[in-house]
């Protein structure tokens, strides 16, 4: 059964339009989540809203939204007043332009959504818009209102449907210079860069999210299962922090040899044992030959 649509409206390209529905492309349903509980009773705790001045508990029908004009002074905004902020993108995704995908800075990418036609009558127009976008190999930019906020959304074909990704506004991004300006520019030799390049080459691969493993989530589920069965949880010994790299060139060379990369698995003990037994047999045969020769 398909999930409920997150948003419904109209996708429009000039005079061509069709009803569409948006569905969140991601889910956190499989994530392990915890609730706050009372340690004494084991019961779940409920949060309450408290008046910051009087300390009184505020009931649901007393809660409202306010914008802080100055310290401690708010102007209250009613839900109906928010609804009155009507703009066209409230119910329409109006494609405004098409841009090359490589020009979209990845920092602007926010939340992905699947866009599908809403009803059989919408399929033809939807397919025309989708296939035209495939031919042009460009990303459509449009506006959409989600949860009372206007967003820019980037749309591109994905299989039989469309993938829409909301974009952040420039004011939501921090200036990278604040974090990068103090980074020094040390003198790095070409040999070091070449060695690092060789290491990168040995680890070259293709993007395959199927190989992503959430090891922490797996360990978390195992912890909950073990605790629920009444078993004791043994805390691991704190690991030693790795020492600082003394010689960068040596570290690069060792990494290239595999010493600093993935840990190589040790050979199975039976093999080592077999090797010792074979060496012992050879030694025995050699002793016998010496005795015969004597």
C-alpha positions as CSV (number, residue, x, y, z in Angstrom):
1,X,0.0,0.0,0.0
2,X,1.5,3.4,-1.1
3,X,2.1,5.9,1.7
4,X,-0.1,9.0,2.1
5,X,0.8,11.9,0.0
6,X,2.7,14.6,1.8
7,X,1.5,17.3,-0.6
8,X,-0.9,17.5,-3.5
9,X,-1.2,20.2,-6.2
10,X,-0.4,21.0,-9.8
11,X,2.8,20.7,-11.8
12,X,2.9,23.3,-14.5
13,X,5.2,23.8,-17.5
14,X,4.0,26.9,-19.3
15,X,0.5,25.9,-20.5
16,X,0.9,22.2,-19.8
17,X,-0.2,21.2,-16.3
18,X,-1.2,18.1,-14.4
19,X,-2.2,17.1,-10.8
20,X,0.7,15.6,-8.9
21,X,1.4,14.2,-5.4
22,X,4.6,14.5,-3.4
23,X,5.9,11.6,-1.2
24,X,8.9,11.8,1.1
25,X,11.8,9.9,-0.5
26,X,13.4,9.0,2.9
27,X,12.2,7.4,6.1
28,X,13.5,6.9,9.6
29,X,11.0,4.3,10.5
30,X,13.7,1.6,10.8
31,X,15.8,3.6,13.2
32,X,16.0,2.5,16.8
33,X,14.3,5.1,19.0
34,X,14.1,5.6,22.7
35,X,11.5,7.1,24.9
36,X,12.0,9.0,28.2
37,X,10.7,6.8,31.1
38,X,10.4,7.0,34.8
39,X,13.2,4.9,36.3
40,X,11.1,4.1,39.4
41,X,7.9,3.0,37.7
42,X,9.1,2.2,34.1
43,X,6.3,4.3,32.7
44,X,6.7,6.6,29.8
45,X,7.1,10.3,30.5
46,X,4.9,13.0,28.9
47,X,6.3,16.5,28.2
48,X,4.4,19.5,29.3
49,X,4.6,23.2,28.1
50,X,5.4,25.5,31.0
51,X,4.8,29.3,31.1
52,X,8.3,30.7,31.4
53,X,7.2,33.4,33.9
54,X,4.4,31.9,36.0
55,X,5.6,28.3,35.9
56,X,2.1,27.1,35.2
57,X,1.3,24.2,32.9
58,X,-0.2,25.4,29.6
59,X,-2.9,23.3,28.1
60,X,-3.2,22.6,24.4
61,X,-6.0,25.0,23.8
62,X,-3.9,27.8,25.4
63,X,-0.9,27.4,23.1
64,X,-0.3,29.8,20.2
65,X,2.4,31.1,18.0
66,X,4.2,34.4,18.5
67,X,7.0,36.3,16.9
68,X,9.5,38.0,19.3
69,X,9.6,41.7,18.4
70,X,12.0,42.5,21.3
71,X,13.1,40.7,24.4
72,X,10.0,39.3,26.1
73,X,7.6,41.1,23.7
74,X,5.7,38.9,21.2
75,X,3.1,39.5,18.5
76,X,0.7,36.6,18.3
77,X,-0.1,35.1,14.9
78,X,-3.2,33.0,14.4
79,X,-3.3,29.9,12.2
80,X,-6.0,31.5,10.1
81,X,-3.7,34.5,9.5
82,X,-0.9,32.2,8.3
83,X,-3.3,30.6,5.9
84,X,-4.1,34.1,4.6
85,X,-0.6,34.4,3.3
86,X,-1.7,33.0,-0.1
87,X,0.9,32.8,-2.8
88,X,0.6,30.9,-6.0
89,X,3.1,28.2,-5.0
90,X,0.8,27.2,-2.2
91,X,-0.8,24.7,-4.6
92,X,1.2,24.9,-7.7
93,X,4.7,23.8,-8.7
94,X,5.3,26.3,-11.5
95,X,8.6,25.4,-13.4
96,X,10.5,28.7,-13.9
97,X,13.7,27.6,-15.5
98,X,16.0,24.7,-16.4
99,X,19.7,24.6,-15.3
100,X,22.6,22.1,-15.8
101,X,22.7,19.7,-12.9
102,X,26.4,20.3,-12.3
103,X,25.8,23.9,-11.6
104,X,23.8,23.1,-8.4
105,X,26.0,23.4,-5.4
106,X,25.5,20.2,-3.2
107,X,25.3,22.3,-0.1
108,X,22.0,23.7,-1.2
109,X,20.4,20.2,-1.5
110,X,17.9,19.6,1.4
111,X,15.0,17.1,1.4
112,X,14.2,14.7,-1.5
113,X,10.6,13.9,-2.6
114,X,9.1,11.5,-5.2
115,X,6.7,13.3,-7.5
116,X,4.0,11.1,-9.2
117,X,0.9,11.9,-11.2
118,X,-2.2,12.2,-9.1
119,X,-4.9,10.1,-11.0
120,X,-5.1,8.5,-14.4
121,X,-6.1,11.7,-16.1
122,X,-2.7,13.2,-15.2
123,X,-0.5,10.6,-16.6
124,X,-0.3,11.9,-20.2
125,X,0.7,15.5,-19.3
126,X,3.0,14.2,-16.6
127,X,4.8,11.9,-19.1
128,X,5.2,14.8,-21.6
129,X,6.9,17.0,-19.0
130,X,9.1,14.1,-17.7
131,X,10.2,13.0,-21.1
132,X,10.9,16.6,-22.3
133,X,13.2,17.0,-19.3
134,X,15.0,13.7,-20.1
135,X,15.7,14.9,-23.6
136,X,17.1,18.3,-22.4
137,X,19.2,16.6,-19.6
138,X,18.5,19.6,-17.3
139,X,17.1,20.2,-13.9
140,X,13.9,22.2,-13.5
141,X,13.7,24.9,-10.8
142,X,10.3,25.8,-9.3
143,X,8.7,27.1,-6.1
144,X,6.6,25.1,-3.7
145,X,5.0,25.8,-0.3
146,X,5.5,23.1,2.3
147,X,4.5,23.4,6.0
148,X,3.8,27.2,5.6
149,X,7.2,27.8,4.1
150,X,8.1,28.6,0.5
151,X,10.9,26.5,-1.0
152,X,12.8,26.3,-4.2
153,X,12.6,22.8,-5.5
154,X,14.9,21.1,-8.1
155,X,13.1,18.5,-10.2
156,X,14.6,15.8,-12.4
157,X,13.4,12.6,-14.0
158,X,13.8,9.4,-12.0
159,X,12.6,6.2,-13.6
160,X,8.9,6.6,-14.4
161,X,8.5,9.5,-12.1
162,X,10.3,12.7,-11.0
163,X,12.6,13.4,-8.1
164,X,12.1,16.8,-6.4
165,X,14.7,18.1,-3.9
166,X,14.0,21.2,-1.9
167,X,16.9,23.6,-1.9
168,X,18.2,25.8,0.9
169,X,18.2,29.6,0.5
170,X,21.5,31.4,0.4
171,X,20.9,32.9,3.9
172,X,20.7,29.3,5.3
173,X,24.3,28.5,4.3
174,X,27.3,29.5,6.4
175,X,30.2,31.2,4.6
176,X,33.0,28.7,4.2
177,X,35.6,31.4,4.7
178,X,34.7,31.5,8.4
179,X,36.0,28.0,8.7
180,X,38.7,27.8,6.0
181,X,40.5,31.2,6.3
182,X,42.7,30.0,9.2
183,X,43.9,26.9,7.4
184,X,47.6,27.2,6.8
185,X,49.2,26.5,3.4
186,X,52.2,24.2,4.3
187,X,54.8,23.3,1.8
188,X,53.9,19.9,0.5
189,X,56.3,18.1,-1.9
190,X,55.1,16.7,-5.2
191,X,56.3,13.2,-4.1
192,X,53.8,13.4,-1.2
193,X,51.0,14.4,-3.4
194,X,51.8,11.6,-5.9
195,X,51.9,9.0,-3.1
196,X,48.5,10.2,-1.8
197,X,47.3,10.0,-5.4
198,X,48.4,6.4,-5.6
199,X,46.6,5.5,-2.4
200,X,43.4,7.1,-3.8
201,X,43.8,5.0,-6.9
202,X,44.1,1.8,-4.9
203,X,40.8,2.7,-3.2
204,X,38.9,3.7,-6.4
205,X,35.4,2.3,-6.6
206,X,31.9,3.1,-7.8
207,X,29.1,4.6,-5.8
208,X,27.0,1.7,-4.4
209,X,24.7,2.6,-1.5
210,X,23.9,-1.1,-1.2
211,X,27.2,-1.5,0.5
212,X,26.4,1.1,3.2
213,X,26.1,-0.7,6.5
214,X,24.8,1.2,9.6
215,X,27.0,-0.7,12.1
216,X,25.9,1.5,15.0
217,X,22.2,0.7,14.3
218,X,23.0,-3.0,14.2
219,X,24.9,-2.8,17.5
220,X,22.1,-0.7,19.1
221,X,19.5,-3.4,18.2
222,X,21.8,-6.1,19.6
223,X,22.2,-4.1,22.8
224,X,18.5,-3.7,23.2
225,X,17.9,-7.4,22.6
226,X,20.6,-8.4,25.0
227,X,19.3,-6.0,27.7
228,X,15.7,-7.2,27.2
229,X,16.7,-10.8,27.8
230,X,18.2,-9.9,31.1
231,X,21.9,-10.3,30.1
232,X,24.6,-8.0,31.5
233,X,26.1,-5.4,29.3
234,X,29.8,-5.4,29.5
235,X,31.4,-2.0,28.9
236,X,34.4,-2.0,26.6
237,X,37.8,-0.8,27.8
238,X,38.6,2.7,26.6
239,X,40.8,2.5,23.5
240,X,44.1,4.2,23.2
241,X,44.2,7.3,21.1
242,X,46.4,7.0,18.1
243,X,49.6,8.9,18.3
244,X,50.3,11.9,16.1
245,X,51.9,11.2,12.7
246,X,55.6,11.9,13.2
247,X,56.7,11.6,9.5
248,X,54.1,12.3,6.9
249,X,56.2,10.7,4.1
250,X,56.6,7.5,6.1
251,X,52.9,7.3,6.8
252,X,52.1,7.7,3.1
253,X,54.6,5.0,2.1
254,X,53.2,2.6,4.8
255,X,49.7,3.4,3.7
256,X,50.6,2.5,0.1
257,X,52.0,-0.8,1.3
258,X,48.7,-1.6,3.1
259,X,50.0,-1.1,6.6
260,X,48.1,2.1,7.2
261,X,44.9,1.1,5.3
262,X,42.5,-1.7,6.0
263,X,43.7,-4.2,8.5
264,X,44.8,-7.4,6.8
265,X,43.1,-10.4,8.3
266,X,45.4,-12.8,10.0
267,X,46.0,-16.2,8.5
268,X,43.9,-18.9,10.2
269,X,45.6,-20.6,13.1
270,X,45.3,-24.1,11.5
271,X,47.6,-23.0,8.7
272,X,50.2,-21.9,11.1
273,X,49.9,-25.0,13.1
274,X,50.2,-27.1,9.9
275,X,53.4,-25.2,9.0
276,X,54.9,-26.0,12.4
277,X,54.0,-29.6,12.1
278,X,55.6,-29.8,8.6
279,X,58.7,-28.1,10.0
280,X,58.8,-30.6,12.8
281,X,58.5,-33.6,10.4
282,X,61.3,-32.2,8.3
283,X,63.5,-31.8,11.4
284,X,62.7,-35.4,12.5
285,X,63.6,-36.8,9.0
286,X,66.8,-34.8,9.0
287,X,67.7,-36.3,12.4
288,X,67.0,-39.8,11.3
289,X,69.2,-39.3,8.2
290,X,72.1,-38.1,10.4
291,X,71.7,-41.1,12.7
292,X,71.8,-43.5,9.7
293,X,74.8,-41.7,8.3
294,X,76.6,-42.0,11.7
